[in-house]
Structures are given as structure tokens and as C-alpha cells.
């Protein structure tokens, strides 16, 4: 890929992941104000499904095919991941949550080796090991790991499984169809939970935050689909690590959450892991 094309893709990915972080920032503000994370998660899937359905191009035959067990399992993983990360954000800083969340690429890599027949390479495995070490610095595992950080790790594991399932079904379904499948399934699965808890008073700030949470996440995921259509997934994955910079900046600006020195070192290691993986992809592509 030429430098100009790489810059274009990198810019799209950075905007996409920043929009996702903005959506999660709105979710954290809602949760901090007493709104249940399940309500936030359900509203996110439901609002995004309503907004994107007219642009999805779904037809009846395609809707039937989306009942494939692989598509449903993929949707369940992202539902669990989003619900878990919103729960984690209720009590933990954004940068720390995303640091723990980035155990996802490690999980995805291992699942791809075990179930998708991908061959591990020493260099790629080494960079992922650096990323995993960074995650451990952020989480600081001990006997008193907080519930919030535990949920962030659960979110990362679910996201890793979601990425592996995406690799499995990517060639069989349109990107917009896959996006709509997870939005529709999420809206349906979370409806009993979202509607069973006490709903917040829908004043202007709450409505704006709910819309921001849903639209930021949906728009970000849509741009990631666009980026994946421009280049191979192996190039997109390392670029997603730029999400750490957006998460750290928004955590500081909105909540005054400065990572401590150990967490900051962990975030740097995670970023090094992503950058190293990107360099490997570019070198392999140039051969």
C-alpha cells in the first residue's frame, strides 16, 4: 500500500475509533449519572438499528440467511462485550478500561490459530506478548482486582472472540448486513434487560447523551467497515490501537482521569505492540 493510501486508511480508522470512544464517554456520563449500563447498551443497539436500517440494503432473503449460527454467535459476543465495557466504565477510568480491553487482539490471535488454522509467527507472537504485558500493567492483577477492571477484561475477551468470528464469516456476508445483524440482535436480546430496570427521566441532557452514545458507536463501527473494504483486515487491526490515544485524551479532558505511572507504562507497551504489528504487516505486504 502506498504511503498516501495508508495515511487515508489510518485517518479513517482514527476517526472511527475516536467516535467509538466518544460514544463510550457519553455512556460513562450516563452511568455516572445513575443510568443502568444495560439501558445504555440496549438504547445504543436500538437507536443505531433504527438509524442504519434504511441504508443497510437488507432484503427478506438476506435477513433469513442472517439466522446462521455463526452470525448469531458473533452478534452475541459483541453484545456481551459492549454491555461489559459500559459496566466497567461506570467505575473505572476510560484509559484504564481500554487498556484492559486490548486483551482482545491476543484472544483473537489465539482463537485464529486454534480454530481458523492461521499459522503463528515469532515476530507477531512477540509483539502480542508485549501487548499482553501492557494489559497486565494496566490491570495490575492481584487478589483485589476491582469488579470494573474484571468487566473490562471480560469485554476484551468477548471482543477478541467477536473479531475471530468476523474473520470466519467476512467472506460470506456483506459488511452492512453484518453490521445490521449485530444491531438488530442486540436490540432484541437486550430489550428484556433494558426495559426491566428503571428508565431514566428523558430530559434533554439524557436524550442527547443517549443519542451521542448510540450514534458515536454506530458511526465509528460503520467507518471501520468502510476501512475494511479499502484494505485487508490485517492492516486495520493494528491501527485500532490508536483508540488508546483517544481514550486517554478524553479521560483527561472530560473526567480528569490521569493514568498512574504503571498504567501509563502499560498503555505505552500496548501502543508499541500495535505499531510493531503494523510495521510487520507493511513489510510482509512489500515482499
Secondary structure as the mmCIF struct_conf table of DSSP 4:
data_model
#
loop_
_struct_conf.conf_type_id
_struct_conf.id
_struct_conf.beg_label_comp_id
_struct_conf.beg_label_asym_id
_struct_conf.beg_label_seq_id
_struct_conf.end_label_comp_id
_struct_conf.end_label_asym_id
_struct_conf.end_label_seq_id
HELX_RH_AL_P HELX_RH_AL_P1 UNK A 3 UNK A 32
TURN_TY1_P TURN_TY1_P1 UNK A 33 UNK A 34
HELX_RH_AL_P HELX_RH_AL_P2 UNK A 37 UNK A 53
TURN_TY1_P TURN_TY1_P2 UNK A 54 UNK A 56
HELX_RH_AL_P HELX_RH_AL_P3 UNK A 60 UNK A 65
TURN_TY1_P TURN_TY1_P3 UNK A 66 UNK A 67
HELX_RH_AL_P HELX_RH_AL_P4 UNK A 69 UNK A 89
TURN_TY1_P TURN_TY1_P4 UNK A 90 UNK A 91
BEND BEND1 UNK A 92 UNK A 92
HELX_RH_AL_P HELX_RH_AL_P5 UNK A 94 UNK A 101
TURN_TY1_P TURN_TY1_P5 UNK A 102 UNK A 103
HELX_RH_AL_P HELX_RH_AL_P6 UNK A 104 UNK A 115
BEND BEND2 UNK A 116 UNK A 116
HELX_LH_PP_P HELX_LH_PP_P1 UNK A 118 UNK A 120
HELX_RH_AL_P HELX_RH_AL_P7 UNK A 122 UNK A 139
BEND BEND3 UNK A 142 UNK A 142
TURN_TY1_P TURN_TY1_P6 UNK A 143 UNK A 144
HELX_RH_AL_P HELX_RH_AL_P8 UNK A 147 UNK A 169
TURN_TY1_P TURN_TY1_P7 UNK A 170 UNK A 172
BEND BEND4 UNK A 173 UNK A 173
HELX_RH_AL_P HELX_RH_AL_P9 UNK A 175 UNK A 196
BEND BEND5 UNK A 197 UNK A 197
HELX_LH_PP_P HELX_LH_PP_P2 UNK A 198 UNK A 201
HELX_RH_AL_P HELX_RH_AL_P10 UNK A 204 UNK A 230
BEND BEND6 UNK A 231 UNK A 231
HELX_RH_AL_P HELX_RH_AL_P11 UNK A 233 UNK A 239
HELX_RH_3T_P HELX_RH_3T_P1 UNK A 240 UNK A 242
HELX_RH_AL_P HELX_RH_AL_P12 UNK A 243 UNK A 250
HELX_RH_PI_P HELX_RH_PI_P1 UNK A 251 UNK A 255
HELX_RH_AL_P HELX_RH_AL_P13 UNK A 261 UNK A 286
#
